[in-house]
């Protein structure tokens, strides 16, 4: 600290040298000189460690405190300059020069004096905790020099700057320096006052809010609503941790405030709470990292499925594009095929190959739009749709989402769910998909949607346009054998609680099950029959009668009963007027027999077998064509007059329709009229025109596989379907011979025996 002339200050004296100097001054009635130390870290300063200008002071009082420390009250009198030191022990003794101050009463000094006094008074008003008597003392000072030294004493400035004021002997310069320093100090104090005022206001507001919240909590405790408040606070914290889109965050904040104001007993409280729980549990930012290793994906597809090379190739292409262009929006795949061929399990394999979570929603029988878009919250029991519910369960915003049975969507009084799916499956729209329950958009671009269907025609055209269709045909007998040997037997043995050593099913036994007990496009029924065999063995093992059992073909009759399917084609076609046709159904291909007979009548055509309109028209076209070709086959036209022709297709309980039986009907009529029997192992398909042309048909692969399963060896197909031969597996093509039909007469030549009898 620094003592200025005319100022009284208390001092704490600690060093022995200083104590001896004060004691000597008190004893002799002499003043002491007070000098500022240049570096306060030095314990025992020497002459070179002190400033050269100081203040001469009289010792007003000196005493030793009870704690052993010495204190002195000093009054500054004059400035002095050290000329030299005479002694440093036992105390510092210096030769000094007293600096006398002359106060000239000039207008410049007077003006500075008045301005400084006013400025000092303002600063003391701004300074927090400034003593009132100091402000009064400033007002009473009449000497410019004393005012300057008094103001310098209480100014909150570094001690080195105050030493500079002490060393400024010129009064005018000293007043100017103090004025500048005081102006800076006043600016700092004004800013501090503003900050204190703002802080006090904020504190007052915070204290008021705290007080009100405490009151609110006390009221809630009295009403029993404290748990509800804790739930709201927990929800608010969970939402704060999420990075929600701006519009969603605004909506959620509004609903949270409504929940805070709603009593827990109110019906609206549970509705709001349920809504906020759904929103907070949605994967707004959670996603799994894609594993786009094509070699691994190929290995997974081969491990999970046998055959289906075309399907696997398309899936690998899809994954390759996703790897090269992760931000791209690929098409939505739709797997179309008969039941039991592995459509759903293919979706699971895609999810495993990508490292994503798998979701499946069955759309069979869904007839309410709210199943897709959800219900509005105004309804009691409202809930989000299947899309949002699935994403909530998955906990990821990029799962593989399988929409099963797209072809079985219904239309009811509550809207068309197929139309609601248009936005879900359109990459250009689904980034703003809005569930009616949520009321805010959710981005579905990262979701990989895969649809399945048995019949493509049942899917609405607008929805079908958004799908890339991959056809999955039925399996051949050899493919079923491999699937059963590699997958189904192991699965059924484990499902029956057995081990591999307990039950062995030979390859010949599997082939017998496939040929005699199942006739389907997929392998679902085959798995049931294998499961029945395993359960039969499980009974013996559980009773302790068997340790192991090897199942041979001759054992199947005792386990599964007599064979359900026989190759009766030769028997059924042993009479004239009966030929074998091929048909396509949603569950795969089928063979069907067309039977024709004549009877006395009026020349009418009778049709039975629950035929559809298209098939009836094909029968009429076939009869008209036969009448035109009577002479070619040696039949008199008069034989058709006065006689009715009856066409029947057995399995009358099953509806049948389509134009592809036209060739078979024509051949059956020719066989009836000519008496030529059909060859036993020949089947045919194709549409005919009134000009005798054979037109192409669909479902060639399914029909050919059905013919092979029924023991057919020769298949008659329209020539324009030759391109479809590539879809038929090589193993099936080697077992069959194909005849390509250009005209209806070609079918007669290939299917009927040369002579009657």
C-alpha positions, -999 to 999 in steps of 0.1 A, spaced: 0 0 0 10 37 -4 4 65 21 -1 99 5 5 133 23 -24 145 44 -39 110 48 -41 89 80 -38 51 75 -33 21 99 -3 0 91 6 -36 100 43 -38 107 60 -72 104 97 -71 96 121 -65 125 139 -38 106 107 -18 102 97 -23 138 130 -10 150 127 20 127 93 29 140 104 24 176 133 47 171 111 74 155 86 71 184 114 73 209 130 104 194 98 120 182 110 119 146 90 110 115 96 79 94 99 75 56 75 51 39 87 36 6 70 11 -17 88 -22 -24 94 -30 -61 89 -68 -57 67 -79 -29 80 -115 -31 114 -104 -16 115 -113 21 143 -88 31 145 -59 6 176 -38 3 180 -2 -9 179 -13 -45 146 -30 -40 127 2 -30 113 30 -51 132 63 -47 101 85 -39 81 80 -7 60 98 19 72 112 52 48 103 81 43 110 117 36 81 141 3 89 157 2 56 177 21 24 178 13 -7 198 17 -44 200 -15 -65 196 -24 -95 218 -15 -118 190 21 -105 189 17 -84 157 27 -46 157 4 -20 144 8 17 138 -13 47 128 6 70 105 -2 104 90 15 114 58 31 149 58 54 154 28 67 137 -3 105 130 -3 131 118 -27 159 95 -15 194 108 -22 213 80 -7 214 54 21 238 58 51 230 26 70 210 -7 65 215 -21 101 199 -22 125 175 -1 103 175 16 70 187 52 73 186 75 42 195 110 33 164 125 17 152 157 0 118 170 10 96 179 -19 77 211 -11 45 217 -30 34 251 -41 -3 255 -48 -8 283 -73 -44 295 -75 -48 295 -113 -80 291 -132 -67 258 -148 -60 243 -114 -93 256 -100 -112 241 -129 -95 207 -126 -101 208 -88 -139 214 -92 -142 187 -119 -122 162 -99 -142 167 -67 -175 162 -87 -161 132 -104 -148 117 -72 -182 122 -56 -199 104 -85 -175 75 -83 -181 71 -46 -219 70 -53 -213 42 -78 -188 22 -58 -205 -5 -37 -198 -3 0 -181 31 -1 -182 49 33 -205 79 35 -180 100 55 -155 96 27 -178 113 3 -184 141 28 -146 144 33 -142 148 -4 -167 176 -4 -150 194 25 -115 194 10 -104 229 -1 -69 221 -13 -64 207 -49 -32 189 -37 -49 173 -7 -79 163 -29 -57 147 -54 -39 127 -27 -71 117 -10 -87 105 -42 -56 86 -51 -58 68 -18 -92 53 -23 -90 47 -61 -91 9 -69 -61 9 -92 -29 -11 -92 -3 1 -66 23 8 -92 0 34 -108 -6 50 -74 32 51 -71 33 70 -104 8 95 -89 31 99 -58 60 106 -81 42 133 -101 52 164 -84 36 188 -108 1 194 -95 -16 201 -128 -2 169 -143 -12 150 -112 -48 163 -114 -50 153 -151 -36 118 -144 -61 112 -116 -89 126 -137 -82 101 -165 -78 72 -141 -110 82 -123 -129 84 -156 -119 48 -165 -128 37 -130 -163 54 -132 -169 36 -166 -161 3 -150 -183 10 -120 -212 20 -142 -209 -13 -162 -206 -33 -130 -237 -16 -117 -257 -26 -148 -245 -62 -145 -254 -62 -108 -288 -48 -116 -295 -73 -144 -282 -101 -121 -304 -90 -93 -334 -89 -117 -326 -124 -129 -321 -136 -94 -353 -121 -83 -371 -138 -112 -354 -171 -105 -362 -168 -68 -398 -160 -76 -401 -190 -100 -384 -212 -75 -408 -201 -48 -438 -207 -71 -425 -241 -82 -420 -251 -46 -456 -240 -39 -468 -260 -69 -450 -290 -57 -464 -286 -22 -499 -284 -37 -492 -315 -59 -480 -334 -28 -512 -325 -10 -533 -337 -41 -512 -367 -47 -499 -355 -81 -462 -356 -73 -456 -388 -92 -472 -373 -123 -449 -343 -121 -419 -367 -119 -431 -385 -150 -434 -352 -169 -399 -342 -159 -386 -376 -169 -402 -373 -203 -388 -338 -208 -353 -351 -201 -357 -380 -225 -369 -356 -253 -340 -332 -246 -316 -361 -253 -332 -367 -287 -324 -347 -318 -359 -342 -331 -367 -323 -363 -378 -287 -357 -415 -293 -364 -416 -324 -343 -398 -307 -314 -423 -278 -314 -453 -302 -314 -438 -323 -286 -431 -292 -265 -467 -281 -269 -480 -315 -258 -456 -316 -228 -469 -283 -216 -505 -296 -220 -495 -327 -200 -481 -305 -172 -514 -285 -169 -536 -316 -171 -546 -333 -138 -535 -369 -136 -571 -380 -129 -583 -365 -162 -591 -388 -191 -569 -366 -214 -538 -373 -192 -535 -409 -201 -541 -401 -238 -513 -374 -238 -490 -397 -218 -495 -426 -242 -489 -403 -272 -456 -389 -258 -444 -424 -249 -449 -435 -285 -431 -404 -299 -401 -407 -275 -397 -445 -282 -396 -440 -320 -361 -444 -335 -357 -408 -347 -319 -411 -348 -312 -447 -341 -300 -469 -370 -279 -500 -376 -248 -499 -397 -252 -518 -430 -229 -547 -437 -226 -546 -475 -201 -575 -480 -214 -592 -511 -195 -624 -506 -210 -627 -471 -245 -619 -485 -241 -646 -512 -229 -671 -486 -259 -663 -463 -284 -667 -492 -269 -700 -503 -269 -712 -467 -305 -704 -461 -320 -713 -495 -314 -740 -521 -318 -730 -558 -336 -697 -566 -306 -685 -586 -325 -658 -604 -339 -644 -571 -305 -645 -554 -289 -627 -583 -314 -599 -582 -310 -595 -544 -272 -593 -548 -277 -567 -575 -298 -547 -551 -272 -549 -524 -244 -540 -548 -262 -508 -558 -269 -500 -522 -232 -504 -515 -221 -481 -543 -248 -455 -538 -259 -456 -501 -280 -424 -505 -299 -437 -535 -335 -448 -533 -339 -482 -549 -372 -498 -559 -393 -518 -534 -389 -555 -541 -420 -577 -543 -415 -615 -542 -444 -632 -561 -448 -670 -560 -469 -699 -547 -471 -707 -509 -442 -725 -493 -414 -714 -517 -395 -693 -492 -406 -657 -498 -407 -647 -461 -375 -665 -453 -358 -647 -482 -366 -614 -465 -351 -627 -433 -319 -636 -452 -317 -601 -467 -320 -586 -432 -292 -610 -419 -270 -602 -449 -274 -564 -443 -270 -567 -406 -304 -550 -401 -334 -558 -379 -363 -577 -395 -400 -568 -392 -429 -586 -407 -465 -574 -410 -492 -596 -425 -516 -576 -446 -539 -606 -454 -575 -595 -447 -566 -559 -437 -594 -537 -449 -590 -506 -428 -568 -477 -439 -560 -470 -402 -541 -502 -400 -515 -484 -422 -519 -448 -412 -531 -451 -377 -561 -436 -359 -565 -399 -350 -560 -392 -314 -595 -378 -310 -609 -414 -310 -609 -435 -278 -584 -463 -281 -565 -446 -309 -531 -462 -318 -505 -457 -345 -506 -478 -377 -486 -509 -384 -457 -490 -400 -450 -468 -370 -457 -496 -345 -432 -518 -363 -405 -491 -363 -411 -486 -326 -406 -523 -319 -375 -525 -341 -358 -496 -323 -341 -487 -356 -350 -463 -384 -336 -486 -412 -349 -521 -407 -359 -546 -434 -397 -543 -433 -416 -572 -449 -452 -565 -461 -466 -600 -464 -496 -610 -485 -500 -578 -505 -524 -595 -528 -549 -602 -500 -556 -566 -490 -593 -558 -487 -614 -527 -492 -639 -519 -465 -661 -491 -452 -630 -475 -435 -610 -468 -466 -586 -486 -489 -553 -498 -472 -537 -504 -506 -541 -467 -514 -525 -458 -480 -495 -479 -490 -488 -458 -520 -471 -431 -499 -453 -457 -478 -437 -474 -508 -430 -444 -530 -394 -431 -524 -404 -397 -536 -430 -393 -509 -422 -415 -479 -396 -391 -464 -426 -371 -451 -449 -400 -442 -474 -388 -416 -492 -413 -394 -526 -400 -383 -518 -408 -346 -484 -391 -346 -495 -359 -364 -459 -352 -374 -438 -365 -404 -415 -395 -400 -388 -402 -426 -391 -437 -441 -364 -435 -467 -340 -456 -448 -365 -485 -444 -360 -514 -469 -395 -526 -478 -400 -560 -493 -435 -572 -503 -447 -607 -509 -478 -620 -529 -491 -652 -544 -509 -635 -573 -497 -603 -589 -530 -596 -606 -548 -591 -573 -525 -561 -563 -540 -528 -574 -523 -513 -605 -511 -481 -588 -495 -501 -560 -480 -526 -585 -464 -498 -604 -443 -489 -573 -430 -525 -570 -402 -544 -587 -416 -579 -591 -394 -609 -587 -412 -642 -596 -404 -672 -575 -415 -704 -592 -423 -737 -576 -397 -764 -570 -389 -794 -591 -389 -829 -574 -351 -829 -573 -350 -794 -557 -376 -805 -531 -354 -835 -524 -323 -813 -518 -343 -789 -496 -357 -817 -476 -323 -834 -471 -305 -801 -463 -330 -782 -442 -364 -799 -435 -352 -831 -420 -329 -814 -395 -356 -789 -386 -383 -816 -380 -360 -838 -360 -351 -810 -337 -387 -799 -335 -397 -834 -324 -372 -833 -296 -350 -859 -312 -313 -860 -322 -299 -869 -355 -289 -904 -342 -325 -912 -332 -341 -907 -367 -326 -913 -401 -347 -907 -433 -332 -922 -464 -330 -902 -497 -353 -928 -513 -378 -923 -485 -378 -886 -490 -384 -891 -527 -413 -914 -520 -428 -888 -496 -425 -861 -523 -439 -883 -551 -467 -902 -533 -478 -879 -504 -473 -843 -516 -481 -825 -548 -474 -788 -543 -453 -760 -557 -436 -753 -523 -423 -775 -495 -447 -766 -467 -468 -798 -469 -436 -818 -474 -423 -804 -441 -456 -814 -424 -452 -850 -437 -416 -852 -426 -427 -838 -392 -453 -866 -389 -426 -892 -395 -404 -877 -369 -432 -876 -343 -439 -913 -350 -403 -920 -341 -405 -896 -311 -433 -918 -296 -411 -949 -297 -381 -931 -282 -402 -915 -254 -417 -949 -245 -383 -965 -245 -391 -990 -273 -367 -974 -297 -331 -962 -294 -329 -952 -331 -350 -958 -363 -341 -957 -399 -371 -949 -421 -373 -967 -454 -399 -962 -482 -418 -994 -472 -423 -979 -437 -443 -949 -450 -476 -967 -454 -477 -976 -417 -468 -941 -407 -485 -918 -432 -512 -941 -446 -516 -952 -482 -502 -930 -510 -524 -900 -517 -513 -894 -553 -510 -918 -581 -500 -914 -617 -534 -922 -632 -529 -903 -664 -527 -934 -686 -558 -948 -669 -579 -916 -672 -570 -912 -709 -576 -948 -720 -609 -938 -736 -615 -916 -766 -626 -881 -758 -603 -876 -728 -571 -856 -729 -548 -841 -702 -545 -803 -699 -524 -781 -678 -535 -752 -656 -520 -725 -635 -533 -718 -599 -521 -694 -572 -506 -724 -554 -487 -737 -585 -494 -757 -616 -520 -785 -619 -530 -811 -644 -567 -813 -654 -586 -838 -675 -610 -826 -702 -637 -852 -709 -660 -850 -739 -690 -872 -749 -719 -872 -773 -756 -880 -768 -788 -876 -787 -801 -840 -785 -805 -808 -803 -769 -801 -812 -762 -780 -781 -729 -777 -761 -731 -786 -724 -704 -775 -701 -699 -787 -665 -671 -785 -639 -678 -750 -625 -662 -733 -654 -657 -695 -656 -669 -674 -685 -635 -673 -703 -632 -711 -702 -668 -715 -715 -660 -692 -744 -629 -713 -751 -650 -744 -753 -674 -728 -778 -645 -716 -799 -631 -752 -799 -664 -767 -810 -668 -742 -838 -632 -749 -850 -639 -787 -849 -671 -783 -870 -650 -764 -896 -624 -792 -896 -647 -822 -897 -638 -832 -933 -601 -830 -925 -605 -858 -899 -629 -879 -919 -660 -870 -899 -693 -861 -915 -708 -828 -904 -742 -846 -901 -728 -866 -871 -728 -834 -850 -764 -824 -860 -791 -838 -837 -765 -846 -810 -755 -827 -779 -718 -825 -770 -710 -825 -733 -676 -812 -721 -668 -819 -684 -637 -810 -663 -635 -831 -631 -629 -817 -596 -662 -799 -601 -660 -783 -566 -630 -762 -577 -637 -731 -598 -618 -730 -631 -613 -702 -656 -589 -690 -683 -583 -695 -720 -553 -719 -718 -574 -750 -720 -585 -742 -756 -561 -766 -772 -570 -794 -749 -607 -789 -755 -602 -790 -793 -581 -821 -790 -607 -838 -768 -635 -831 -792 -614 -844 -822 -606 -875 -801 -643 -880 -794 -654 -877 -830 -626 -897 -845 -624 -924 -818 -586 -919 -816 -574 -922 -780 -549 -897 -764 -514 -909 -757 -510 -917 -720 -480 -895 -711 -489 -863 -731 -503 -830 -717 -509 -797 -734 -518 -761 -728 -525 -732 -752 -552 -708 -763 -568 -712 -797 -584 -688 -821 -612 -694 -846 -586 -694 -874 -569 -724 -857 -539 -706 -844 -524 -715 -810 -518 -684 -789 -493 -681 -760 -503 -685 -724 -487 -677 -690 -475 -698 -661 -455 -721 -684 -429 -731 -657 -455 -739 -631 -475 -760 -657 -444 -779 -668 -434 -787 -633 -469 -800 -625 -468 -822 -656 -434 -836 -645 -447 -843 -610 -478 -862 -625 -456 -885 -646 -461 -867 -680 -432 -872 -704 -443 -850 -734 -456 -815 -731 -473 -796 -759 -468 -758 -757 -475 -728 -780 -445 -721 -802 -446 -685 -791 -438 -697 -755 -405 -712 -766 -387 -683 -749 -401 -694 -715 -382 -726 -717 -351 -709 -701 -370 -705 -669 -375 -742 -665 -347 -759 -646 -322 -780 -666 -330 -811 -647 -367 -808 -656 -360 -801 -692 -339 -833 -695 -368 -854 -683 -393 -840 -707 -398 -837 -745 -415 -806 -758 -437 -802 -789 -442 -766 -802 -476 -759 -816 -483 -734 -843 -518 -745 -852 -545 -766 -835 -539 -795 -859 -504 -798 -846 -518 -808 -812 -540 -834 -827 -511 -850 -846 -488 -850 -815 -514 -860 -788 -537 -886 -805 -529 -921 -816 -528 -926 -853 -557 -950 -856 -589 -954 -837 -592 -984 -814 
